[in-house]
């Protein structure tokens, strides 16, 4: 078992809810094209951080 990347006290459900709520807040007043761009940029930023 790889324990190198375990984060102590990490709560997956809580984390997913926080991410979902942040995304919902960020995109609530965007049109489709803006939402599409938001997710494209988010995907690129996540890829850079890996």
TORROZA-769964 format. One record per residue (C-alpha): residue number from 1; z, y, x. Coordinates in nm, 4 decimals, padded with zeros to 6 digits. Layout:
REM TORROZA-769964
<node num="NUM" pz="Z" py="Y" px="X"/>
...
END
This chain:
REM TORROZA-769964
<node num="1" pz="00.0000" py="00.0000" px="00.0000"/>
<node num="2" pz="-00.0985" py="00.3408" px="00.1354"/>
<node num="3" pz="00.2069" py="00.5662" px="00.1114"/>
<node num="4" pz="00.0710" py="00.8474" px="00.3316"/>
<node num="5" pz="-00.0373" py="01.0612" px="00.0374"/>
<node num="6" pz="00.2501" py="01.0006" px="-00.2050"/>
<node num="7" pz="00.4002" py="01.3237" px="-00.3328"/>
<node num="8" pz="00.7703" py="01.2923" px="-00.4062"/>
<node num="9" pz="00.8564" py="01.3560" px="-00.7727"/>
<node num="10" pz="00.4903" py="01.3947" px="-00.8714"/>
<node num="11" pz="00.4469" py="01.3677" px="-01.2468"/>
<node num="12" pz="00.0854" py="01.2849" px="-01.3338"/>
<node num="13" pz="00.1079" py="01.3598" px="-01.7074"/>
<node num="14" pz="00.2820" py="01.6917" px="-01.6487"/>
<node num="15" pz="00.0243" py="01.7850" px="-01.3846"/>
<node num="16" pz="-00.2689" py="01.6971" px="-01.6121"/>
<node num="17" pz="-00.1218" py="01.9033" px="-01.8955"/>
<node num="18" pz="-00.0800" py="02.2036" px="-01.6651"/>
<node num="19" pz="-00.4392" py="02.1736" px="-01.5426"/>
<node num="20" pz="-00.5698" py="02.1318" px="-01.8980"/>
<node num="21" pz="-00.3745" py="02.4341" px="-02.0196"/>
<node num="22" pz="-00.4958" py="02.6494" px="-01.7299"/>
<node num="23" pz="-00.8583" py="02.5545" px="-01.7882"/>
<node num="24" pz="-00.8223" py="02.6198" px="-02.1615"/>
<node num="25" pz="-00.6800" py="02.9639" px="-02.0912"/>
<node num="26" pz="-00.9504" py="03.0422" px="-01.8336"/>
<node num="27" pz="-01.2449" py="02.9503" px="-02.0582"/>
<node num="28" pz="-01.1205" py="03.0456" px="-02.4046"/>
<node num="29" pz="-01.3481" py="03.3494" px="-02.4402"/>
<node num="30" pz="-01.6459" py="03.2310" px="-02.2367"/>
<node num="31" pz="-01.9852" py="03.1390" px="-02.3724"/>
<node num="32" pz="-02.1570" py="02.8134" px="-02.2796"/>
<node num="33" pz="-02.3330" py="02.9504" px="-01.9718"/>
<node num="34" pz="-02.0102" py="03.1025" px="-01.8367"/>
<node num="35" pz="-01.8229" py="02.7754" px="-01.8960"/>
<node num="36" pz="-02.0964" py="02.5809" px="-01.7194"/>
<node num="37" pz="-02.0766" py="02.8158" px="-01.4192"/>
<node num="38" pz="-01.6940" py="02.7955" px="-01.4212"/>
<node num="39" pz="-01.7016" py="02.4164" px="-01.3916"/>
<node num="40" pz="-01.9753" py="02.4198" px="-01.1277"/>
<node num="41" pz="-01.7711" py="02.6593" px="-00.9136"/>
<node num="42" pz="-01.4520" py="02.4633" px="-00.9763"/>
<node num="43" pz="-01.6242" py="02.1417" px="-00.8687"/>
<node num="44" pz="-01.7457" py="02.3064" px="-00.5470"/>
<node num="45" pz="-01.3980" py="02.4416" px="-00.4699"/>
<node num="46" pz="-01.2387" py="02.1023" px="-00.5280"/>
<node num="47" pz="-01.4951" py="01.9374" px="-00.2997"/>
<node num="48" pz="-01.4163" py="02.1862" px="-00.0213"/>
<node num="49" pz="-01.0444" py="02.1101" px="-00.0433"/>
<node num="50" pz="-01.0825" py="01.7342" px="00.0020"/>
END
